[in-house]
């Protein structure tokens, strides 16, 4: 997409579909949003400017900080147009001029990650940097260490390759679902090597589909349900299949041992999810974004990717049975830590009345 096409799509997704050319402004009344056609603007920032009248936001251009977007009344549009076209910051009566980093705390709480939203002028010279910034802007504030540190670069290049061919996020999610089933079958057959290949490919595609949806502005309610349903449901089936395959691999566990290990892993997985849901309901924020230590803990907590790393490590030493033991032990410990987190949050709420995420202040992303 050209920047203008991307802006048009972003505003339509935000509920603004009336596009007025500069020549038609003279015949337009009411509020207007004026924006540079060569700008790339973060979606949350677009939503914010729509909701905030008499606001002009500056952004980054090769020549420095310049006016990029403004929400004005029709009486001020001529001044605002001249200011945006000139690239010079000038004051308009009753209008606030702001940088993205200056937005209030309620905005950052809604964003749920410690990151200054981007408002950038794109040129041939800076396009690579802008594309990377847009891509990294799709990441959540709290996620596991595989998603955060290992997948970004390959996912970025994969997204760049497939986007021009009309491959949709739901297509990628469908392939991901196939990998879920393939990994399940391979694990159950004791073929852990190929099962792990399918499993890791699934986790990679799980990153790609979401990033593709966000960078191309093609996310949809169905796609969100499709993707998150797969994410939520499949891990317990993988653990069961891994345990079932140990017999074929010559490392069968006793029925009693296998029962208790799976009870700990699957029960712990479900209870951790329950605690996370209760935290949102009780405290109004995700437990993993309350304090810096909670966000750090999210990188290694006993969710799919960290557990898969444990299984892979022990499979490399031909001890997939010990890998299952490790996942069970780590799940039990993480469940205990989740319970402590919840109790600490509850105590804090009783003392001060509300919990605020440490991510309510912006920070630049590199």
C-alpha positions, 0 to 999 in steps of 0.5 A: 500500500502507498501511505495514502492507501494505508491511511485511508484503510486505517481511518475506515477501520476507526469509523471515518470513511468520508475522504475530502480532497484539499480542493473540496475543503472550502465546501466542507463544514464541521470537524475535519482531520487533516493528515499528510498523505506521505505519513505512516501513523499508528492505529491507536494514535489515529483513534486518539486524534479522532476522539480529541478535537482541537489537537495537532500531533507532531511526527518525525520526518528526515528534517525533524519534528513536523506537523503530521495530523490535526483535528480541527473545526472548519473555521481553522482548516486553512491555517492547519493546512498551511501549517502541515504543508509548510512543515513548520510548527505554528500555534493556532488559537485554542488548539493544542500541539502535542508529540505522541510521547506527551499523551496522557496516562489514560492513553498508555493504559489503553495501549497496554505496552510501554511504547511511543506510538509512531507518526512518521513521514516515509521517504525512499531513504528511511523506508526500511527503518519505517517498515521495521518500526511499524512491524515492531509496533505490532508486538504486545507489551508482555510476551514470551522470550521466543516471540520477543527475541527469536521470532521478530527478524524472521517474521519481519522478512516472512511478512514482507515476502508474503504480503504482496502476494495477497496471502491473508492472515487467515491463510497463515492461521490455517497452515498453523492449524495444520501444523498443530495437528501434525505435531500432535500426530508425530508426538503421539507416534513418538516421532519427537524430532519431526513433531518438534519441527511442526510445533516450532513452525506452528509457533512461528506462523502464530507470530506471522499471522498476527503481525501480517494482520496488523501491518496490513490492517486486515485483522478481523473479529473472525481471524482473532477468534480463529487464531486465539482459539487455536492458541488456547486449546492445543497445548494440553493435547500436545502434552497428552500426545507427548506422554502417549508417545513415550511408549513407542520411544521405549521410555514409557512411564507407569500409568500412575506417573503419567496420570499425575504428570499430565494432571499437573501440566494440564491442570496447571495450564488451566488454572494459570489461565483462570488466574489471568482471567480473574486478575483482569476482572478483579483489577482491571489490568492483565497481571503480567503488566502490573509491575516490571517483574511481572512482565519479565516473568511472562517471558518464561512462565509455563506457557506453550513456547517456554514449555516447548523449549524445555521439551526440545532441550531434553529431546535433543538428549534423547530424554523426552520423558525427562522433558515432560518431568521438567514441564510438570515441575516448571508448571507447578512452580509457575502456578504457585508464582501466579497465585502469589502474584494474585494475592499480592495484587489483591492486597495492593488493591485493598490498600490503595484501591486500584492497580496501575500498570507500569506500562502507563508511561511511554518509551521509545522502541528501537 
